[in-house]
Amino acid sequence: MEKKTMLMSAWVFMAGMALGGADVTIEKPYFRWLFGGFGFQHSEANFIRIMKDEFRDQRVLKTFIELSPTFGRVYTAQANIPREQLDAFAEFYDLTFRKAGTTLYVCPGPLPAGPERYDPAEYAAKVADQLEYLIRSRGCRKIRYYCICNELVVGDEWEYFKKSDENRALYVKMNEALFDAFRRRGLDVDLLATDEACTRDPSKVDEFYDWTVKNMSDVVGTYCNHWYVYGRAPEDLSLWDDANKAFSNLVWKANRARNKRFILGEWGFSPSHPNPNVPMKDDTGYSVRLPEKEGLCPLSKIEVGLAAMNQGTLGCVSWSFVDYPDPYIIEDGDTPEERARYLAAQCGYHMDRKYNKWGAFRWCDVDKDYRAYDELYAYGWLVKLFRKNSTVLPVKSVDPMLRGGAVINPDGSVSVAVVNRGGARKTTFASEAAISKPLRVIVYDSANVPRNKFNDLQSFSSTVVAKDGAFSVELPAASIVFLTTDYEDREPAAVADVKLTDGVLSWTASSETEHRYYRVYRNGEQIASTVATSLVVPNATSDDARMFSVRSVDKWGNEGR
């Protein structure tokens, strides 16, 4: 009972009085849980071979490297997936997760239909084969967790395993088979359960989650649920309290099961369920269905993420990093492109039946529309500044319209996020955690979203000096403000050997470990951001070479000359 009281009181405590007369207090208790980081579902890991170079280098890889998420979720290691598709996933891993040190949990998407017709041990052995290949042969060592299927889906049947006692018994048997197969192979991979969507009363834990905690703690290493919000407006001020109560409950249930942790495996927001009277399923969230309120939606996104972190969640995964590509007919073929499209569809979903538009940015090759949704300019900073192995700090506010969270990162830097649901105000802070240098201030203003044509995150707008832990910041109305000492003031080295040949601008790769991507300028106007070392510039000749410049951007957003 003591543990439950501790977790619940943490939520109440953060809504209490701040110390020393400050509006917001950041505390530093001796005991505080470790956080595993924010991140995304990375379905695009299966699609890398069907991406156009421009989209891959200037959007997907560039944005990933800029954010460098330290926690994430992927679809791979399906029992019968061809080896060449595992190799495609490993290629993506090498370009992204390996560089960022991203901890991953793996899910195969829906389980194949008819699990009662195949042998659990044989199926588990096939999964173990796939994981062993990825981890040992391809070096994908950051695969730490595995879940048997997404949202208990088997074939086209949602929540298959919770529908009968027989199905539940099969769920246990298959997880036991996976547990045994992983241990026999010496694979240090924890099983997750249940990875299902919880969209009911947020104050209650789904009954199958309770059942799993009670019956499967011998094999389940970490517990996991999804949390989707349907039919609530972005202006809903009750979401913060609901989210804190929900995650306190979920974390407590997992903790009671032999000190297990809880992971938020997906979360997102939709104004209503999709219209069923369409030829293909329309699976989209706020940003697509409520474009007129898109600027406000990230406030809800950040509130839920901070609530999950504050209540003790191990890691948080947003659905998702990139929109799925537009649907296409699934068929094998004779060309590399046809084969790549066919294999990409093996990620577990019917690419010829469903639109899936939940990303942080778009994927529309027809119009070359790769713009970010507003969410990127808020959640992107949460991912970037709140990393794995950070220590969570309690944040208290005297005003219920101020909702926040804070961490000390492994390098000692402090990052704070505050959602202001009220009007514009000057807000005072008091921090018990040491703040050793000026805080950079990064603002997401819902009325003036800092959109960028190339999906670059907004720069810091100012710095503020803390004196004995005290400082003040102007918060715009309906905004999110990030404060951080996670940076270095430096100037990246100049990019060398910039030249223009036959309409292709090229340069020498930066050798600095802090480098993340390049910004390309023509006559002082930015024309691209990319991780590549070349760029096609139509209608340019060698005589135009002096018009172009390339600048390195480092991990802290500093830009060279």
C-alpha positions in Angstrom: 0.0 0.0 0.0 2.9 2.4 0.7 4.0 2.3 -3.0 0.6 3.1 -4.3 0.3 6.1 -1.9 3.7 7.3 -3.0 2.7 7.3 -6.7 -0.7 8.9 -6.2 0.7 11.5 -3.8 3.3 12.6 -6.4 0.4 13.7 -8.7 -1.3 15.6 -5.8 2.0 17.1 -4.7 2.7 18.6 -8.1 -0.6 20.4 -8.0 0.2 21.9 -4.6 1.8 25.0 -3.3 5.2 26.0 -4.8 8.0 27.0 -2.4 9.5 30.4 -1.7 6.7 32.3 -3.4 7.6 31.2 -6.9 4.8 30.3 -9.4 6.6 27.0 -10.3 9.1 25.0 -8.1 11.4 22.3 -9.4 12.4 20.0 -6.6 15.2 17.6 -6.2 14.4 14.8 -3.7 16.9 12.2 -2.9 14.8 9.3 -4.3 13.4 9.8 -7.8 12.8 7.3 -10.6 14.8 7.1 -13.8 13.2 7.8 -17.1 13.9 6.0 -20.4 13.1 8.8 -22.8 10.5 10.0 -25.3 10.3 8.7 -28.8 8.2 7.5 -31.7 6.8 4.4 -33.4 9.1 4.0 -36.4 7.1 2.2 -39.1 9.2 3.9 -41.7 12.1 1.6 -40.8 10.3 -0.9 -43.0 9.8 1.5 -45.8 13.4 2.8 -46.3 13.9 1.1 -49.7 10.8 2.7 -51.2 11.6 6.2 -50.1 12.7 8.8 -52.7 16.2 10.1 -51.9 15.0 13.6 -51.3 12.4 12.4 -48.7 14.9 10.0 -47.0 17.8 12.4 -46.7 16.1 15.8 -46.3 13.2 14.7 -44.0 13.3 11.2 -42.5 17.0 10.9 -41.7 17.6 14.6 -41.2 14.7 14.9 -38.7 15.7 11.7 -36.9 19.3 12.8 -36.4 18.2 16.3 -35.3 16.0 14.8 -32.6 18.1 11.7 -31.8 15.3 10.0 -29.8 16.6 7.7 -27.1 13.5 5.4 -26.9 11.4 4.0 -29.7 9.2 1.2 -31.1 9.4 -0.7 -34.4 7.7 -3.3 -36.4 10.1 -6.1 -37.3 11.1 -9.7 -36.5 7.8 -11.2 -37.8 8.1 -15.0 -37.7 8.0 -15.5 -41.5 9.3 -12.2 -42.8 12.0 -12.7 -45.5 15.6 -12.2 -44.6 16.0 -9.4 -47.1 13.4 -7.3 -45.3 15.2 -7.8 -42.0 18.3 -6.5 -43.9 16.4 -3.5 -45.0 15.4 -2.8 -41.3 19.0 -3.2 -40.3 20.0 -0.6 -42.9 17.6 1.8 -41.3 18.9 0.9 -37.9 22.5 1.7 -39.0 21.5 5.1 -40.2 19.4 6.1 -37.2 19.1 4.0 -34.0 22.7 3.1 -33.9 23.8 6.7 -34.1 21.3 7.9 -31.5 21.7 4.9 -29.1 17.9 4.5 -29.3 16.5 1.8 -27.0 13.9 -0.2 -29.0 11.0 -2.4 -28.3 9.9 -4.6 -31.1 6.4 -5.6 -32.1 5.4 -7.6 -35.2 2.2 -5.7 -35.7 -0.8 -8.0 -35.9 -0.1 -11.7 -35.3 -0.9 -13.9 -38.3 -4.5 -15.3 -38.4 -5.3 -18.6 -36.7 -2.7 -18.8 -33.9 -4.7 -21.7 -32.4 -3.7 -23.7 -35.6 0.1 -23.5 -35.2 2.4 -24.7 -32.5 3.5 -22.0 -30.0 7.0 -23.4 -29.6 7.6 -23.6 -33.3 6.3 -20.0 -33.8 8.5 -18.8 -30.9 11.6 -20.4 -32.4 11.0 -18.6 -35.7 10.7 -15.2 -33.8 13.9 -16.0 -31.9 15.6 -16.8 -35.2 14.7 -13.4 -36.5 15.8 -11.5 -33.4 19.0 -13.5 -33.1 19.9 -12.5 -36.7 19.1 -8.8 -36.1 20.9 -8.6 -32.7 23.9 -10.9 -33.3 24.5 -10.9 -37.1 23.4 -7.3 -37.8 24.4 -5.8 -34.5 21.0 -4.3 -33.6 21.9 -4.6 -29.9 19.5 -1.9 -28.7 16.5 -4.2 -29.2 15.5 -4.5 -25.5 11.8 -5.5 -25.5 9.5 -7.6 -27.5 5.7 -7.8 -27.6 3.8 -10.7 -29.2 1.5 -8.4 -31.2 0.1 -4.9 -31.5 -3.1 -4.3 -29.6 -3.9 -8.0 -29.3 -4.7 -8.1 -33.0 -4.7 -11.4 -34.8 -5.2 -11.3 -38.5 -8.0 -8.7 -38.9 -9.5 -9.4 -35.5 -8.9 -6.7 -32.9 -8.3 -7.8 -29.3 -8.4 -11.4 -30.2 -6.6 -12.7 -27.2 -9.0 -11.1 -24.6 -12.2 -12.4 -26.1 -12.4 -15.8 -24.4 -10.8 -18.0 -21.7 -9.4 -20.2 -24.5 -7.8 -17.3 -26.2 -6.4 -16.0 -23.0 -4.9 -19.4 -22.2 -3.3 -19.4 -25.7 -1.9 -15.9 -25.1 -0.2 -17.2 -22.0 1.1 -20.3 -23.8 2.6 -18.3 -26.6 4.3 -15.8 -24.3 5.7 -18.7 -22.3 7.1 -20.2 -25.5 8.7 -16.9 -26.5 10.2 -16.5 -23.0 11.7 -20.0 -23.2 13.0 -19.5 -26.7 14.7 -16.2 -25.8 16.4 -17.7 -22.8 17.6 -20.8 -24.6 19.3 -18.4 -27.2 20.7 -16.2 -24.5 18.7 -13.2 -25.9 18.5 -10.4 -23.3 15.1 -9.3 -24.5 12.2 -8.7 -22.1 8.6 -9.6 -23.0 6.1 -6.7 -22.9 2.4 -7.1 -22.3 -0.3 -6.1 -23.1 0.4 -3.4 -25.7 -3.3 -2.8 -26.2 -5.3 0.3 -26.7 -7.0 1.7 -23.6 -9.6 4.3 -24.6 -12.2 3.9 -22.0 -12.6 5.6 -18.6 -9.0 7.0 -18.1 -9.3 6.6 -14.3 -9.6 2.8 -14.7 -7.2 0.1 -15.8 -8.4 -2.1 -18.6 -9.4 -5.5 -17.1 -7.2 -7.5 -19.4 -4.2 -5.5 -18.2 -5.2 -6.5 -14.7 -5.6 -10.1 -15.8 -2.2 -10.1 -17.4 -0.4 -8.6 -14.4 -2.1 -11.3 -12.2 -1.4 -14.3 -14.4 1.8 -13.6 -16.4 4.4 -11.9 -14.2 6.6 -15.0 -14.4 7.4 -14.3 -18.0 6.5 -10.6 -18.6 9.4 -8.3 -17.9 7.7 -4.9 -18.5 4.1 -3.9 -18.8 2.7 -1.7 -21.5 -0.5 -0.1 -22.8 -1.6 2.4 -25.3 -3.6 5.5 -24.4 -5.7 7.2 -27.1 -8.0 10.1 -26.5 -11.2 10.2 -28.7 -13.8 12.9 -29.0 -12.2 15.5 -26.7 -11.3 18.9 -27.9 -7.7 20.2 -27.7 -8.9 22.9 -25.3 -10.0 20.3 -22.8 -8.5 21.4 -19.5 -9.4 18.2 -17.6 -7.1 16.0 -19.6 -4.1 16.8 -17.3 -5.8 15.4 -14.2 -7.2 12.4 -16.1 -3.8 11.5 -17.5 -2.1 11.8 -14.1 -4.7 9.5 -12.5 -4.6 7.0 -15.4 -0.8 6.7 -15.4 -0.5 6.5 -11.6 -2.9 3.6 -11.8 -1.1 1.8 -14.6 2.4 2.3 -13.1 1.2 1.1 -9.7 -0.3 -2.1 -11.1 3.0 -2.9 -12.9 5.1 -2.0 -9.8 3.0 -4.4 -7.7 3.8 -7.2 -10.1 7.2 -8.0 -8.7 8.6 -4.5 -9.2 7.9 -4.3 -12.9 7.9 -1.0 -14.9 5.3 0.4 -17.2 5.8 1.7 -20.8 3.4 4.0 -22.7 3.6 2.1 -26.0 1.5 4.6 -28.1 -0.5 7.7 -27.5 -2.4 10.0 -29.7 -5.6 12.1 -30.2 -8.5 11.9 -32.5 -11.7 14.0 -32.5 -13.9 11.0 -33.3 -13.7 7.6 -34.8 -13.1 7.5 -38.6 -16.1 7.6 -40.9 -16.9 3.9 -41.8 -18.6 4.9 -45.1 -15.4 5.1 -47.1 -13.7 2.5 -49.4 -10.6 2.4 -47.2 -10.1 2.9 -43.5 -9.2 6.5 -42.6 -6.9 6.3 -39.5 -5.9 9.8 -38.7 -5.6 12.1 -35.8 -6.2 15.7 -34.7 -3.8 17.3 -37.2 -5.6 16.0 -40.2 -9.2 16.1 -39.0 -9.0 19.4 -37.1 -6.5 21.6 -39.1 -8.2 24.7 -37.8 -7.1 23.7 -34.3 -3.8 22.1 -35.2 -1.8 24.7 -33.3 -3.5 23.8 -30.0 -3.2 20.0 -30.3 0.4 19.8 -29.2 -0.6 21.2 -25.8 -2.6 18.1 -25.2 0.2 15.9 -26.6 2.8 17.4 -24.2 0.5 17.2 -21.2 -0.1 13.5 -21.6 3.6 12.8 -22.1 4.6 14.8 -19.0 1.9 13.2 -16.9 3.2 9.7 -17.9 6.8 10.7 -17.1 5.9 12.3 -13.8 3.9 9.3 -12.6 6.8 6.9 -13.2 6.5 5.6 -16.7 9.7 4.0 -18.0 9.4 5.3 -21.6 6.9 7.0 -23.9 6.3 6.3 -27.6 4.2 8.6 -29.8 2.3 7.2 -32.8 4.1 8.0 -35.0 7.3 9.5 -36.5 6.2 9.7 -40.2 2.9 9.4 -42.0 2.6 6.0 -43.7 3.0 6.3 -47.5 -0.2 6.4 -49.4 -1.8 3.0 -49.9 -0.7 0.9 -52.8 -1.6 -2.5 -54.3 0.4 -5.3 -52.7 1.9 -7.6 -55.2 5.3 -9.0 -55.8 7.2 -8.1 -59.0 10.2 -8.3 -61.3 11.8 -4.9 -60.6 13.6 -3.8 -57.4 11.0 -1.1 -56.8 8.1 -3.6 -57.0 9.9 -6.1 -54.7 10.7 -3.3 -52.2 7.1 -2.2 -52.1 5.9 -5.8 -51.6 8.4 -6.5 -48.8 7.6 -3.2 -47.1 3.9 -4.3 -46.9 5.0 -7.2 -44.8 5.3 -4.9 -41.7 1.9 -6.2 -40.7 -0.7 -3.9 -42.2 -2.7 -4.1 -45.4 -1.2 -1.2 -47.4 -4.0 -1.5 -50.0 -6.8 -0.9 -47.4 -5.8 1.9 -45.1 -4.7 5.5 -44.8 -2.5 6.0 -41.8 -1.7 9.7 -41.2 -0.5 10.1 -37.6 3.0 11.2 -38.2 5.0 14.2 -37.0 5.4 15.1 -40.7 3.8 14.2 -44.0 4.7 11.7 -46.7 3.1 12.6 -50.0 5.3 11.9 -53.0 2.7 13.0 -55.5 2.8 16.6 -54.3 6.2 16.4 -52.7 4.5 17.5 -49.5 6.8 16.5 -46.6 5.9 19.4 -44.3 5.9 18.9 -40.5 2.7 19.0 -38.6 2.7 21.5 -35.7 3.3 18.7 -33.3 6.9 18.4 -34.4 7.8 21.9 -33.0 6.6 20.9 -29.6 7.0 17.1 -29.1 10.3 17.2 -31.1 11.8 19.3 -28.3 10.4 16.9 -25.6 12.2 14.0 -27.4 15.4 16.0 -27.8 15.7 17.3 -24.3 14.2 14.6 -22.1 16.4 11.6 -22.7 16.9 8.1 -21.3 18.7 7.6 -18.0 17.5 11.0 -16.9 16.2 11.6 -13.3 12.7 12.9 -13.1 12.2 16.0 -10.9 8.9 16.9 -9.3 7.4 20.2 -10.6 4.8 22.1 -8.5 2.7 25.0 -9.5 0.4 27.4 -7.6 -1.7 27.7 -10.8 -3.6 24.7 -12.2 -3.2 26.2 -15.7 0.6 25.6 -15.5 1.5 22.0 -16.1 5.1 20.9 -16.2 7.9 18.3 -15.9 11.6 18.4 -15.5 14.6 16.1 -15.6 18.3 16.0 -14.9 20.0 14.3 -17.9 22.9 12.0 -17.6 25.4 14.8 -18.4 24.0 16.9 -15.5 22.0 19.3 -17.8 18.6 20.3 -16.6 15.5 20.4 -18.9 12.1 21.8 -18.0 8.8 21.9 -20.0 5.8 24.0 -19.0 2.4 24.0 -20.7 0.6 27.3 -20.1 -3.2 26.8 -20.5 -3.9 30.3 -19.3 -3.2 33.8 -20.6 0.2 35.4 -21.3 2.1 35.9 -18.1 5.5 36.5 -16.5 6.2 33.3 -14.5 8.7 32.9 -11.6 10.6 29.7 -11.1 12.6 28.3 -8.2 14.8 25.3 -8.7 16.4 23.1 -6.1 18.4 21.3 -8.9 21.6 23.1 -9.7 21.5 25.3 -12.8 25.1 25.9 -13.7 24.7 28.2 -16.8 22.0 30.4 -18.5 18.9 28.5 -19.6 18.0 28.5 -23.3 14.3 29.4 -23.8 12.5 27.6 -26.6 8.9 28.7 -27.3 6.0 26.9 -28.9 3.2 29.5 -29.2 0.0 28.0 -30.5 -1.1 31.3 -31.9 2.2 31.7 -33.8 3.5 28.3 -34.5 7.2 28.4 -35.4 6.8 26.4 -38.7 9.8 25.8 -40.9 9.8 25.0 -44.6 12.4 22.3 -44.1 11.1 20.9 -40.8 14.0 22.4 -38.8 13.2 22.8 -35.1 12.8 26.4 -34.0 15.9 28.0 -32.4 16.0 29.2 -28.8 14.5 32.7 -28.5 16.5 34.0 -25.5 18.5 32.9 -22.5 17.7 33.5 -18.8 20.1 33.5 -15.9 19.1 31.7 -12.7 20.3 33.3 -9.4 20.4 30.8 -6.6 17.9 28.7 -8.6 15.5 31.6 -9.2 14.5 33.0 -12.5 11.5 34.3 -14.5 10.2 33.7 -18.0 7.5 35.3 -20.1 5.0 32.6 -21.1 2.7 33.3 -24.1 -0.9 32.3 -23.8 -1.7 28.7 -24.7 1.9 27.8 -25.1 4.6 25.4 -24.3 8.0 26.7 -23.1 11.1 24.6 -22.8 14.0 25.7 -20.6 17.3 23.8 -20.8 21.0 23.9 -20.0 21.5 21.0 -22.4 23.6 22.9 -24.9 27.1 24.2 -25.6 27.8 27.6 -27.1 30.0 26.8 -30.0 30.4 27.4 -33.8 30.5 24.4 -36.0 33.5 24.2 -38.4 33.0 25.6 -41.8 32.0 23.1 -44.5 34.8 22.5 -46.9 35.1 21.9 -50.7 31.7 23.2 -51.7 31.4 22.9 -55.5 28.8 22.8 -58.2 29.2 20.3 -61.0 26.5 19.6 -63.7 23.7 20.9 -61.5 24.8 19.0 -58.4 26.1 20.8 -55.3 28.6 18.8 -53.3 30.8 19.2 -50.2 33.1 17.3 -47.9 31.5 15.6 -44.9 31.9 17.2 -41.5 34.3 15.2 -39.2 32.9 16.8 -36.0 31.2 14.4 -33.6 28.7 17.1 -32.7 27.6 17.6 -36.3 24.0 16.5 -37.2 23.0 17.9 -40.6 23.6 20.6 -43.2 21.6 23.7 -44.2 22.1 24.7 -47.8 21.7 28.4 -48.9 21.3 30.1 -52.3 22.0 33.8 -52.3 21.5 33.7 -48.5 18.1 32.0 -48.7 17.8 28.5 -47.3 16.8 25.9 -49.9 17.3 22.6 -48.1 18.3 20.8 -44.9 19.9 17.4 -45.5 22.1 14.7 -44.0 23.6 14.0 -47.5 26.8 15.6 -48.8 25.2 16.6 -52.2 22.1 18.3 -53.5 20.6 18.5 -56.9 20.0 22.2 -57.8 18.0 22.5 -61.0 18.9 25.2 -63.5 22.2 25.9 -61.9 25.5 26.1 -63.8 29.1 26.2 -62.7 29.0 30.0 -63.0 26.5 30.0 -60.2 28.8 28.3 -57.7 29.4 31.5 -55.7 25.7 31.8 -55.0 25.6 28.7 -52.8 26.8 28.1 -49.2 26.5 25.0 -46.9 26.6 25.2 -43.1 26.9 22.5 -40.5 24.3 22.3 -37.7 25.4 20.6 -34.5 23.5 18.6 -31.9 22.5 21.7 -30.0 21.2 23.6 -33.0 24.2 25.8 -33.4 24.9 26.7 -37.1 28.3 27.3 -38.6 29.3 29.9 -41.1 
